[in-house]
Amino acid sequence: MKEIQQEITPITNEDLFIILNHPNAHFDYPIHCHPEYEINLVMNTRGSRIVGDSTEDFGPLDLVMTGPYVPHVWKSPLKTNHVITIQFSGDLIDFPIVNKRLFLPIRQLLLDSRQGLSFTGPEQLSVRDRILELTRMQGFQSATAFLDILNALATANRKVLMSNLCDSKNIVHTSKSRRIAKVCDYIEKNLCQNIRLADVAELVNMSESAFSHFFKKRTNISYITFVNNMRISKACQLLANTTLSASEICYACGFNNKSNFIRIFTKKKNMTPIEYREYISQMLIKY
């Protein structure tokens, strides 16, 4: 696979956001990333998309948000693609106002978008209508409408797309725990090894059962799921960017046998490791 192209977006330092409305978009660009946040509304079509290591079919309405430098691409055989894209600064999360109490749901949305988010349910239609209205607005009214869209997304039903939904940096940030930070650092450094629950629990001076309860309470995800997702995320990177066999990748990611690796990978990605590699290769445009 070729390296991911970094897009140079038209947004400037003077812009709060930009909106790109393409009634007849052609999905002819390669997988790419950029330092901005992006909200992508895709209508009247169907196809496939890649967000990070996530590969999914979509249609006829798709609403996705990606954080800074999250690789993404949409593909469709149809020519009826209506795409509206909102891009805004990756520094928004550092704006002082975003740390105010009223903005905390939006701040969490920005943090979560670093793993890619897909929105479903009735809120999807509501946000679609608001985005369509935004394309017809100008001046300060558009700024308040933009913030309203972010607030609607912050409270909408959403699904994390990427395998590293338990991304260690995000986990450490949200847990606000030095012990969680210590555990995440240990797991990252020893991911390809056999990481025993007893060793991790001992690292923070807890029993195995106490640690498991503590980790789940602080992170909203079980310890085993956290480790497996970290390993699946690494496996996706190796499948996409190397020619290593599935067996080699299995052990490089810390799984103790190939059948267990394939079972966990297939459950998470809805395809086998080899199917994932083939899918990624077909989706990408060589450049």
C-alpha positions as CSV (number, residue, x, y, z in Angstrom):
1,M,0.0,0.0,0.0
2,K,1.2,3.5,-0.7
3,E,1.6,5.9,2.2
4,I,-1.5,7.9,3.1
5,Q,-1.7,11.2,1.3
6,Q,-2.0,14.3,3.5
7,E,-4.6,16.7,2.0
8,I,-4.0,20.5,2.0
9,T,-7.4,21.9,2.9
10,P,-8.6,25.3,1.8
11,I,-9.4,26.5,5.4
12,T,-7.4,29.5,6.7
13,N,-6.6,30.8,10.2
14,E,-9.4,33.3,9.8
15,D,-12.0,30.7,9.3
16,L,-14.1,29.1,12.0
17,F,-15.1,26.4,9.6
18,I,-15.5,25.8,5.9
19,I,-18.3,23.9,4.1
20,L,-17.9,22.1,0.8
21,N,-21.1,21.2,-1.1
22,H,-20.7,18.7,-4.0
23,P,-24.1,17.7,-5.5
24,N,-22.4,15.4,-8.0
25,A,-19.2,14.3,-6.3
26,H,-16.9,11.7,-7.8
27,F,-15.1,9.6,-5.2
28,D,-11.9,9.5,-7.2
29,Y,-9.4,10.6,-4.6
30,P,-7.1,8.2,-2.6
31,I,-7.2,7.6,1.1
32,H,-6.0,10.8,2.8
33,C,-5.9,12.7,6.1
34,H,-5.5,16.3,7.2
35,P,-5.0,18.2,10.5
36,E,-8.6,19.4,10.6
37,Y,-11.7,17.8,12.1
38,E,-14.2,16.8,9.4
39,I,-18.0,16.1,9.3
40,N,-18.9,14.2,6.1
41,L,-22.6,13.9,5.0
42,V,-23.0,11.5,2.1
43,M,-26.5,11.3,0.4
44,N,-28.3,9.6,-2.4
45,T,-25.7,6.9,-3.0
46,R,-24.2,3.7,-1.6
47,G,-20.7,2.3,-1.5
48,S,-17.8,1.6,0.9
49,R,-15.7,3.7,3.2
50,I,-12.5,3.4,5.1
51,V,-12.0,5.3,8.3
52,G,-8.7,4.4,10.0
53,D,-8.8,0.6,10.1
54,S,-12.6,0.5,9.8
55,T,-14.1,-0.8,6.5
56,E,-17.8,-0.6,6.1
57,D,-20.5,-0.4,3.4
58,F,-22.8,2.7,3.5
59,G,-25.9,4.0,2.0
60,P,-28.1,5.8,1.1
61,L,-27.3,8.2,4.0
62,D,-24.0,8.3,5.8
63,L,-22.9,10.7,8.5
64,V,-19.4,10.4,9.8
65,M,-17.0,12.6,11.8
66,T,-13.2,12.2,11.8
67,G,-10.6,13.8,14.0
68,P,-7.3,15.3,13.0
69,Y,-5.1,13.0,10.9
70,V,-7.6,10.1,10.8
71,P,-7.2,8.5,7.4
72,H,-10.5,8.2,5.4
73,V,-11.9,7.6,2.0
74,W,-15.3,6.9,0.4
75,K,-15.9,4.9,-2.7
76,S,-19.0,4.4,-4.8
77,P,-19.8,3.1,-8.3
78,L,-22.6,5.5,-8.6
79,K,-22.6,9.1,-10.0
80,T,-25.4,10.4,-7.8
81,N,-23.2,11.2,-4.8
82,H,-24.2,14.3,-3.0
83,V,-21.5,15.1,-0.4
84,I,-21.4,18.0,2.1
85,T,-18.2,18.3,4.0
86,I,-17.6,20.6,7.0
87,Q,-13.9,21.1,8.0
88,F,-12.7,23.0,11.0
89,S,-9.5,23.6,12.9
90,G,-7.8,20.7,14.7
91,D,-7.0,23.3,17.4
92,L,-10.7,23.8,18.3
93,I,-10.3,21.5,21.3
94,D,-7.7,23.9,22.8
95,F,-10.0,26.9,22.5
96,P,-10.7,28.2,26.1
97,I,-14.5,28.2,25.5
98,V,-14.5,24.5,24.8
99,N,-13.4,23.9,28.5
100,K,-16.5,25.7,29.8
101,R,-19.1,23.5,31.4
102,L,-21.7,24.0,28.6
103,F,-19.2,22.9,26.0
104,L,-18.1,19.7,27.8
105,P,-20.3,17.4,25.6
106,I,-18.7,19.0,22.5
107,R,-15.3,18.6,24.0
108,Q,-16.0,14.8,24.5
109,L,-17.2,14.6,20.9
110,L,-14.0,16.1,19.6
111,L,-12.0,13.6,21.7
112,D,-14.1,10.6,20.5
113,S,-13.8,11.7,16.9
114,R,-10.1,10.7,17.0
115,Q,-11.3,7.1,16.5
116,G,-13.8,8.0,13.8
117,L,-17.6,8.3,14.5
118,S,-20.6,7.1,12.6
119,F,-24.0,8.6,13.5
120,T,-27.3,6.7,13.3
121,G,-30.9,6.9,14.5
122,P,-33.3,9.9,14.2
123,E,-30.6,12.4,15.1
124,Q,-28.9,11.5,11.7
125,L,-31.9,13.0,9.8
126,S,-32.0,16.0,12.1
127,V,-28.3,16.8,11.6
128,R,-28.7,16.2,7.9
129,D,-31.4,18.9,7.7
130,R,-29.3,21.3,9.8
131,I,-26.3,20.8,7.6
132,L,-28.4,21.4,4.5
133,E,-29.6,24.6,6.1
134,L,-26.1,25.6,6.9
135,T,-25.1,25.6,3.2
136,R,-27.6,28.4,2.7
137,M,-26.4,30.6,5.6
138,Q,-24.0,33.4,5.8
139,G,-22.5,35.6,8.5
140,F,-22.8,35.1,12.3
141,Q,-25.9,33.0,11.8
142,S,-23.8,30.3,10.2
143,A,-21.5,30.3,13.3
144,T,-24.3,29.6,15.7
145,A,-25.7,27.0,13.4
146,F,-22.3,25.3,13.2
147,L,-22.1,25.1,17.0
148,D,-25.7,23.8,17.1
149,I,-24.6,21.0,14.7
150,L,-21.7,20.1,17.0
151,N,-24.0,20.0,20.0
152,A,-26.5,17.8,18.2
153,L,-23.7,15.4,17.3
154,A,-22.5,15.4,20.8
155,T,-25.8,14.1,22.1
156,A,-26.6,11.8,19.2
157,N,-26.3,8.0,19.0
158,R,-22.8,7.3,17.6
159,K,-20.6,4.3,16.9
160,V,-16.8,4.3,17.2
161,L,-15.4,3.1,13.9
162,M,-11.8,2.2,14.6
163,S,-10.4,-0.8,16.4
164,N,-8.4,1.4,18.7
165,L,-11.6,2.7,20.3
166,C,-9.6,2.2,23.5
167,D,-6.8,4.3,22.1
168,S,-4.4,4.5,25.1
169,K,-4.0,8.3,24.9
170,N,-7.8,8.8,24.9
171,I,-8.2,6.3,27.8
172,V,-5.6,8.0,29.9
173,H,-7.1,11.4,29.2
174,T,-10.7,10.4,30.1
175,S,-9.8,8.2,33.1
176,K,-7.6,10.9,34.7
177,S,-5.8,8.1,36.5
178,R,-2.1,7.6,37.0
179,R,-2.6,3.9,37.4
180,I,-4.5,3.6,34.1
181,A,-1.7,5.6,32.5
182,K,0.9,3.2,33.9
183,V,-1.0,0.2,32.7
184,C,-1.5,1.6,29.2
185,D,2.2,2.4,28.9
186,Y,3.0,-1.2,30.0
187,I,0.6,-2.7,27.5
188,E,1.9,-0.6,24.6
189,K,5.5,-1.6,25.3
190,N,4.7,-5.3,25.7
191,L,1.8,-5.7,23.2
192,C,3.6,-8.4,21.2
193,Q,4.3,-10.4,24.3
194,N,2.1,-12.6,26.5
195,I,0.6,-10.0,28.8
196,R,-0.7,-11.7,31.9
197,L,-3.5,-10.2,34.0
198,A,-1.6,-11.1,37.1
199,D,1.4,-9.1,36.0
200,V,-0.6,-6.0,35.1
201,A,-2.5,-6.1,38.4
202,E,0.7,-6.4,40.3
203,L,2.0,-3.4,38.5
204,V,-0.6,-1.2,40.3
205,N,-0.6,-3.2,43.5
206,M,-4.0,-4.8,43.1
207,S,-5.5,-8.2,43.0
208,E,-6.6,-9.5,39.6
209,S,-10.4,-9.1,40.4
210,A,-9.9,-5.7,42.0
211,F,-7.9,-4.5,39.0
212,S,-10.4,-5.8,36.5
213,H,-13.2,-4.0,38.3
214,F,-11.1,-0.8,38.6
215,F,-10.1,-0.8,34.9
216,K,-13.7,-1.3,33.7
217,K,-15.1,1.4,36.0
218,R,-12.5,3.9,34.9
219,T,-12.5,3.2,31.1
220,N,-16.0,1.7,30.4
221,I,-14.3,-1.2,28.7
222,S,-12.9,-4.5,30.0
223,Y,-9.2,-5.1,30.3
224,I,-9.3,-8.1,27.9
225,T,-11.3,-6.1,25.3
226,F,-8.8,-3.2,25.6
227,V,-5.8,-5.5,24.9
228,N,-7.6,-7.3,22.1
229,N,-8.6,-4.1,20.4
230,M,-5.1,-2.7,20.7
231,R,-3.8,-5.9,19.0
232,I,-6.4,-5.9,16.3
233,S,-5.6,-2.2,15.5
234,K,-1.9,-3.2,15.1
235,A,-2.9,-6.2,13.0
236,C,-4.9,-3.9,10.7
237,Q,-1.9,-1.6,10.3
238,L,0.4,-4.6,9.4
239,L,-2.1,-6.1,7.0
240,A,-2.5,-2.8,5.2
241,N,1.2,-1.7,5.1
242,T,3.3,-4.9,5.0
243,T,3.4,-8.2,3.1
244,L,3.6,-10.3,6.3
245,S,1.5,-13.4,6.4
246,A,-1.5,-13.7,8.7
247,S,0.5,-16.2,10.8
248,E,3.4,-13.7,11.2
249,I,1.0,-10.9,12.0
250,C,-0.8,-13.1,14.6
251,Y,2.4,-13.5,16.7
252,A,3.7,-10.0,16.0
253,C,0.6,-8.6,17.6
254,G,0.8,-10.9,20.7
255,F,-1.8,-13.5,19.9
256,N,-0.8,-17.0,21.1
257,N,-2.4,-18.9,18.2
258,K,-3.6,-18.2,14.7
259,S,-7.1,-19.6,15.2
260,N,-7.7,-17.4,18.1
261,F,-6.4,-14.4,16.2
262,I,-8.7,-15.1,13.2
263,R,-11.7,-15.6,15.4
264,I,-11.2,-12.3,17.3
265,F,-10.3,-10.4,14.2
266,T,-13.4,-11.7,12.3
267,K,-15.7,-10.9,15.1
268,K,-14.4,-7.3,15.3
269,K,-14.0,-6.5,11.6
270,N,-16.7,-8.8,10.1
271,M,-14.1,-10.3,7.7
272,T,-11.0,-12.4,8.0
273,P,-7.5,-10.9,8.1
274,I,-6.9,-11.9,4.4
275,E,-10.3,-10.5,3.3
276,Y,-9.4,-7.3,5.1
277,R,-6.1,-7.0,3.3
278,E,-7.8,-7.6,-0.1
279,Y,-10.6,-5.2,0.7
280,I,-8.2,-2.4,1.6
281,S,-6.1,-3.0,-1.5
282,Q,-9.2,-2.8,-3.8
283,M,-10.4,0.4,-2.1
284,L,-7.2,2.3,-2.5
285,I,-6.2,4.2,-5.6
286,K,-2.5,3.8,-6.4
287,Y,-0.7,7.1,-6.9
